[in-house]
Amino acid sequence: MRRDRNPKRKRQLRDLARREAKRSPYDRVLIITEDSKSSLKYFEEIKKLERLNTANIHMTPSAFGTDPLSVVNYAAYLFENGDPYKKIEPKSFDRVFAVFDRDDHLNYKSALDKAQAFSNFYSDNGVNVRFKAIPSVPCFELWLLLHIQDIFEPIHRNLIYQRLKESSLLKGYEKNQTDIFT
């Protein structure tokens, strides 16, 4: 059999060969929020504007309740058991985040402790899962207000809502408002 020494043919075969991946795959992320309004819409906007791969990031509100411990428990439950209706496979995430407000919840500290205890989870590919609680103290809207004005003293959530509504940038702010991130 004769060897093919044609340079064009060699280049064509080389171009068809599968190339090795140049970057590592993205982490698969699960974000559980306490509400389906402010924070969830904020994260959805970030995902859309930054053109993050929706196959790697799944966000959903807690189905167990809005208090911090319920949010952490739902994040752990969803990671361990999955949800066929939401197309979530068990243990299919590399990072799990439970996002909740401090507010006046009595089980806030136990939620932080429980989230830290879940750091021994392993994903379906054997990787140790980063399970983190992301608390907003006192509430998520403080993050929005900090984009508009500096806050140097403790502030109650009712005053935060009032300042957001009075702000010239977010005139008439409502909790389920869209386009907050932009």
C-alpha positions, 0 to 999 in steps of 0.5 A: 500500500502506498503512503499518502504524501500529499500535503493537502490530504495530510492537512485535511486529516489533521483538521478533522482530528478531534482536538484536546480541550483547552480549558477545564469544564465549568463547575455545575452550580445549584443556587437555592434562594429563599424567595422567587422575587428579588434575589432569584431575578437578580441572579437570573439577570446576571446569568443572562447578561454575563452569558453564563451557560444555563446547563451549568447553573440551576437556580430555584426558590426553596420549596421547604419554606423561606426561613434559613434552615428550610433553605439549607435543608432544601438545598441539601435535599435537592442535591442528594435526591434531585428532582425529575420535574426540574430536570435535576439529577441527584448529586449532579453539582460541584457547588451548592449555594443556599441564599437567604436573608438574616431578617429576624429568623431564630434559626439563622445560626443553626442554618449556618452550622448545618450548611457547614456540616454539609461540606462533606457531600460528594458529587456524582463524579467523586468531587467534594462539593462546596456547600455554602450558605450565602446570608444577606444581613439584614436582607438582600436589598441591602446589596442593591442599596449599597450600589446607590449609597454608602451605609456606615451604620446598622440599618433595619430592612424596612428603612432599606426598602424605603430608601430604595423606593425613594432612590432616583436610580430605582424610583418606585422599587418593588421586590419582584422588579426586573432589570435591577442588575442592569 
